[in-house]
Amino acid sequence: MSKSDNLTLPDDGPASIQGIAERARRATIWATDAEVALYAQGQPDGVIACRENGRHVYPATRLSLAEGPPFTEITEDGWYVRRLPCERCRTVNDDGTPGLPRVVRVEEWEIKHRRGVIVSAQIVRARPIPVRADYLNPPGQGRIKPTQVRNATVTAAVSGMRIKDLRDQVKEITREREREAAAAYERAQAAAEREANPLRIVGETA
């Protein structure tokens, strides 16, 4: 069988790791733009930021270790578990203090020891676990792409505006930027002339 024949195998046949991943991508159900727009409409800034970036913000390892024991449980396989909340999308209490996390990164670690003394710690795997349903898209609507969230957020900001008003707004910002650049250039020229004048006077008197 040639290499090209491998590319035409039916979906129910054997496949490489890459082929299995490709099938999983094809099988993924994605949310529609309308569903994402509705989802993004009611989400706080932290959730939108995590969705836009496609990643969460967890405490740095050294900082999290300073807060207490690093591990909170041991799995049946003998892995030691760390749990780290995403600080960006977590809830906020009424007084402005951090509330319960929406997503937690669960890490499993292998602890190696010799004669009962620990010599190394190595992470085995890590995965984000949503712990609050309000972070997830409603069941049946599929996964959300970061680009869809960006599109929905900007669409909500400009929806209903007249296109002429938007263009005028952009033109005014451009003019203001050009005025600031021209003023900065003039200031730089004036400063250069002030620095050059004493040298010119010394040269003329010599």
N, C-alpha and C positions, 0 to 999 in steps of 0.2 A: 504494500500500500504506500503510495507516495504521500509526501507532505501535504499536497493540496487536497488529497482525499480526506485527511483528518479534519479539514475545515468544513466538510459537508456532511458530517455524521448527523443523524437525526437526534433530536433533543433527548430521546429516551435511551440513547446508546452511551457507551463509555466516553469519558472526557478527561482531559487534563485538569489540573487545578485552575488554570486560566479559563478553561471551558466551563467549569462548574460556576466560577465567579460570574461569567458572562450570562449564564442561564439565570442566576440569582438576580442580576440586574434587570433582565427582561421580565422576570416574574414579580418584581417589586411594583406595588400599587402606589402611585404618586397622587397627591392631592391636586385638585384643580386650582387655578389662579383665584377663582371666586371663593373657594373654600379657605384658601390661605388668607385672602383679604379679610374675610369674616373672622378668622382666628386672630390675626394680628391686631384687629381693631380693639380687642378687649385686653390685650396683654401689656404689662408694664414694660418700662424701658429695659430693664435687666434681661427679661426673657427675649425681647426683640434683639438685643445685642448678641446674646448667645446663639440665637437662631441665625442671625445674619452671618456671624463668623463661623458657624458650623462647629463650634467648640466651646467648652466651658472654662472658667477660670477657677482653679483650685489653689489652696494655700501652698506656698513653696515648702518643699520637704523639710528644710531646716527649721522654718518657722513653726510648722505643724508639730515637729518633734519636741519643740520647746514648750508646747502647751500641755503635755502629759505623755503617758505611755503610748508607744507607736502602734501597738496592736490591740484589738478589742475582742478577737475570737480566733478559734482554730477550726478549720474545716475538717471534714471526715478524711480528706486526703492528706492532712497534716500541714496545709498551708496556713500561714499566719495572715490575718486580715486587717487591712487598714481601711478606714472610711473617711473620705474627704469631701465636704460639701462645696458645691460651686458657690462662690461668694458673690457672683455677678447677678445671677437670676434668683437668688434666694428671696424669700418673702421679707417684708419690712414691717415691723411692729408699729402701732399707732404713735409711739414716742420717737420713731425714727431709728431705733436700734435694729440690728439684724434679727430676723425671725427664723422660722423653720426653713430648711433647704428644700428646693424643688427637685434638685438632681444631686446625687452623691456618687462620687467615683469610688468604686470598690476595688481595692488592690489585694492580690494574693501573693504572698512572699514565701520563698524557701529560706529557712534559717539553717545554715550549716554550722556544725560544731565539732569539736575534737576533744574527747575526754571530758565532755560536759561543758566545755567553754566555747561560746559562740565565736566563730572566726569570720563569718561573712553573712550578708543578707542579699538575696537576689529576687527581683520581682519576677513572678511567673506570668501573670496576666492582670489586666485592669479593664474595667468596663464601666460606663456611666449607667446608673440605675435611677430612673425617675421615681421619686417618692411622693409626688403630688400630682394628681390627675390633671390639674389645670395647666401643667406644662405641655401636656400631650395634645395632639390634634384629636378631635372627637373620633371615637371608633368608627371604622368603615370609610374614613376619608383619606387614608393613605399617608405616606411620608411627605415631609415638607422640605423643599430645597431652599438653601440660603438665598438664592437669587429671587425666588418667589417672595420671600419676606421683604427684601429690599424694594422690589417692584411695588408691593402692596403699601409699604410705608411711604414711599415718595408719591405714589398715586394718591394716597389719602391727603398728603400735604398740598397738592396742587389741584385736586379734583374740584370742579365747579368754577375755577378761575377762567377768565377770558384769556385766550392765547395772546392777545395784544398786551394785556396787563403783565403777563409773564415776560414777554419780550422786552417791554419797557423796563421792567425790574432788572433784568439781566443787563440791559444797555446801561442803566444808571450805575450799577455795580462796576461794570467795565470802565466807564468814564471816571468813577471815583478812584479806581485802582490806577488808571493812567495819570490822574492828577497827583496822587501820592507818589508815584514813580518819578514824575517830573519835579516835584518839590524836593524829593530826596536827592535827585541829580543836581539841582541848583545848590542845595546845601553843601554837597560834596565839592562842587566847583568853588564855592565861596571859601570853604575851609582850605582847599588847595592853594587858592590865591593868597590867603592870609599867611600861609606858611612860606610861600615863595617871595612875598614882598620884602621881608627883611634881607633875604639873600640878594635880591636885586639892588637894594640900596647900598649894601656893603660893596657889591661889585662896582657900582657907579662911583663911589667915593674913593675907591682904590685906584 
